Amino acid sequence: MRALEDIAQTLRLGQLHPTAVLNTLIAAENEGGLSAVRHIERQLTRSADALSERRHPHSQLAQIWLNSTRAYLVAQTEQKQAV
């Protein structure tokens, strides 16, 4: 999945831009629906925990990705319910 590669790249570089986060999540949803975004959330949950345990210098970025993904899922769910 391209989104996971993009996320891994930002974690390696230690740089993250809000637009990149949103674009990545939108692209993932376009490719595989909300189930793809949920898959990303599951992967990020495991990754954020592992990076935090290892005290990785970019573990905070993984947590930002996770929080952003969860917020995206909530927003999309609410939007679909409103329609």
C-alpha positions in Angstrom: 0.0 0.0 0.0 1.5 3.3 -1.1 0.2 5.2 2.0 2.2 3.0 4.3 5.3 3.7 2.3 4.7 7.4 2.4 4.2 7.2 6.2 7.3 5.2 6.7 9.3 7.8 4.6 8.1 10.7 6.8 9.1 8.7 9.9 12.6 8.1 8.4 13.0 11.7 7.5 11.5 13.1 10.7 9.4 15.6 8.8 5.7 15.9 8.4 3.4 18.4 6.7 -0.3 18.5 7.5 -1.1 18.6 3.8 0.8 15.4 3.2 -1.1 13.7 5.9 -4.5 14.7 4.5 -3.5 13.9 0.9 -2.2 10.4 2.0 -5.4 9.6 3.8 -7.6 10.8 0.9 -5.5 8.7 -1.5 -5.8 5.6 0.7 -9.6 6.1 0.9 -9.8 6.6 -2.9 -7.9 3.4 -3.5 -9.5 1.1 -0.9 -12.3 2.9 0.9 -12.5 3.5 4.6 -11.4 -0.1 5.2 -8.0 0.9 3.8 -7.8 3.8 6.2 -8.8 1.5 9.1 -5.9 -0.8 8.0 -3.6 2.1 8.2 -4.9 2.9 11.7 -4.2 -0.6 12.8 -0.7 -0.5 11.4 0.0 2.9 13.0 -1.3 1.7 16.4 1.3 -1.1 16.4 4.1 1.1 14.9 3.5 4.0 17.3 3.6 1.7 20.3 6.8 0.0 19.1 8.6 3.3 18.3 7.6 4.7 21.6 8.9 1.7 23.5 12.2 1.9 21.7 12.3 5.7 22.3 12.7 6.3 18.6 13.4 10.0 17.9 10.4 10.2 15.5 7.9 8.3 17.6 6.0 11.5 18.1 5.4 11.7 14.4 3.9 8.2 14.4 1.6 9.3 17.1 0.6 12.4 15.0 -0.1 10.1 12.1 -2.2 7.8 14.3 -4.2 10.7 15.8 -4.7 12.3 12.4 -5.9 9.0 10.9 -8.4 8.5 13.7 -9.7 12.0 13.3 -10.1 11.4 9.6 -12.1 8.3 10.2 -14.4 10.1 12.7 -14.9 13.0 10.2 -15.7 10.6 7.3 -18.0 8.5 9.4 -19.9 11.6 10.6 -20.1 13.0 7.1 -21.5 9.8 5.7 -24.1 9.7 8.5 -25.2 13.2 7.8 -26.0 12.5 4.2 
